[in-house]
Amino acid sequence: MGGVVSPMNQSQFHRLFCNNQSPIHQSPITSLAILPAEALAKEGTTPPSNPINMIKTAVTRLPVIDLIKNRWSARAFSDQNLSEEHVLTLIEAASWAPSSINEQPWRYRYGLKGDPVFVQLWESLLIGNQPWAKNAAALVLCTAKKTFTKNGKPNRHAMHDTGMANAFLLLQATQMGFYGHIMAGYDPIKLRETFQLSEDEEDVCIIALGFLGTPDQLDEPFRTREITPRSRKAVEEFVLEN
Ligand SMILES: Cc1cc2nc3c(=O)[nH]c(=O)nc-3n(C[C@H](O)[C@H](O)[C@H](O)COP(=O)(O)O)c2cc1C
């Protein structure tokens, strides 16, 4: 299974995921609000205990929240599948990002492992990403609408807002115990042709999703990257004095 999320209307969503809800849950809006909590209850709300997380968890000087500290860009994915419900839950989380005049310029298409959209996305990736991304449980294409819907004028903040949505998406995945890895390493011309992107749609990234595997399933140089601690510039380097 796989597809483009934007055209899915609420009744389709409701049919897919909300068949066994009590009447109070049968309003599409209520169902949409309740789904993520149910998904979380199924998966547990903390990342799996894994020695690699000890290495990868951010070491911060100030008390940053755990969800941010625990997110990292994994490359070793297990063979555990993700469902459409998992992916749509992340995309709903993304949709709650703020955006300029609430334009919500982000667009998502996705494929679960083995389906045609997954294969098309994987084939668009560059050689630095294909070897490990083939084991992802899902691949997500993120694009941005470049103009405002209400007046057709350029939306200068479309990429900013779409990046913010992706940050929400990644944090939701962390909360649900699996991992997302954003990639810009793909062939944008091939991608545009494959998915027939319009002039008004800019490719932003492809996101690999999955549960965590083990570093030994990766070849070099990916294995070393998987066990290397994460680092960041000191805050002083990018907090500027006027
Ligand atoms: C826009 C963007 C493009 C990226 N492209 C790639 C990529 O093509 N391949 C890759 O392995 N990682 C890619 N990354 C992941 C970064 O390398 C990673 O986020 C960074 O090294 C920090 O590591 P962390 O996410 O584990 O904290 C990308 C990240 C972003 C935000």
Ligand as a Chemical Component Dictionary entry (heavy atoms), coordinates in Angstrom:
data_LIG
# 
_chem_comp.id                   LIG 
_chem_comp.type                 NON-POLYMER 
_chem_comp.pdbx_formal_charge   0 
_chem_comp.three_letter_code    LIG 
# 
loop_
_chem_comp_atom.comp_id 
_chem_comp_atom.atom_id 
_chem_comp_atom.alt_atom_id 
_chem_comp_atom.type_symbol 
_chem_comp_atom.charge 
_chem_comp_atom.model_Cartn_x 
_chem_comp_atom.model_Cartn_y 
_chem_comp_atom.model_Cartn_z 
_chem_comp_atom.pdbx_ordinal 
LIG C1  C1  C 0 17.521 18.436 4.646  1  
LIG C2  C2  C 0 18.319 17.268 5.140  2  
LIG C3  C3  C 0 18.947 16.447 4.226  3  
LIG C4  C4  C 0 19.656 15.322 4.660  4  
LIG N1  N1  N 0 20.154 14.452 3.720  5  
LIG C5  C5  C 0 20.730 13.302 4.121  6  
LIG C6  C6  C 0 21.120 12.319 3.171  7  
LIG O1  O1  O 0 20.930 12.447 1.959  8  
LIG N2  N2  N 0 21.703 11.183 3.645  9  
LIG C7  C7  C 0 21.928 10.965 4.979  10 
LIG O2  O2  O 0 22.440 9.904  5.336  11 
LIG N3  N3  N 0 21.524 11.864 5.904  12 
LIG C8  C8  C 0 20.930 13.023 5.522  13 
LIG N4  N4  N 0 20.471 13.924 6.446  14 
LIG C9  C9  C 0 20.635 13.636 7.892  15 
LIG C10 C10 C 0 21.705 14.503 8.506  16 
LIG O3  O3  O 0 22.964 14.086 8.068  17 
LIG C11 C11 C 0 21.568 14.441 10.044 18 
LIG O4  O4  O 0 20.334 14.987 10.413 19 
LIG C12 C12 C 0 22.689 15.189 10.749 20 
LIG O5  O5  O 0 23.932 14.586 10.500 21 
LIG C13 C13 C 0 22.482 15.249 12.255 22 
LIG O6  O6  O 0 22.339 13.959 12.775 23 
LIG P1  P1  P 0 21.065 13.560 13.670 24 
LIG O7  O7  O 0 19.837 13.781 12.794 25 
LIG O8  O8  O 0 21.254 12.113 13.996 26 
LIG O9  O9  O 0 21.059 14.441 14.856 27 
LIG C14 C14 C 0 19.776 15.063 6.050  28 
LIG C15 C15 C 0 19.144 15.889 6.966  29 
LIG C16 C16 C 0 18.410 16.969 6.531  30 
LIG C17 C17 C 0 17.666 17.822 7.543  31 
# 
loop_
_chem_comp_bond.comp_id 
_chem_comp_bond.atom_id_1 
_chem_comp_bond.atom_id_2 
_chem_comp_bond.value_order 
_chem_comp_bond.pdbx_ordinal 
LIG C1  C2  SING 1  
LIG C2  C3  SING 2  
LIG C2  C16 DOUB 3  
LIG C3  C4  DOUB 4  
LIG C4  N1  SING 5  
LIG C4  C14 SING 6  
LIG N1  C5  DOUB 7  
LIG C5  C6  SING 8  
LIG C5  C8  SING 9  
LIG C6  O1  DOUB 10 
LIG C6  N2  SING 11 
LIG N2  C7  SING 12 
LIG C7  O2  DOUB 13 
LIG C7  N3  SING 14 
LIG N3  C8  DOUB 15 
LIG C8  N4  SING 16 
LIG N4  C9  SING 17 
LIG N4  C14 SING 18 
LIG C9  C10 SING 19 
LIG C10 O3  SING 20 
LIG C10 C11 SING 21 
LIG C11 O4  SING 22 
LIG C11 C12 SING 23 
LIG C12 O5  SING 24 
LIG C12 C13 SING 25 
LIG C13 O6  SING 26 
LIG O6  P1  SING 27 
LIG P1  O7  DOUB 28 
LIG P1  O8  SING 29 
LIG P1  O9  SING 30 
LIG C14 C15 DOUB 31 
LIG C15 C16 SING 32 
LIG C16 C17 SING 33 
# 
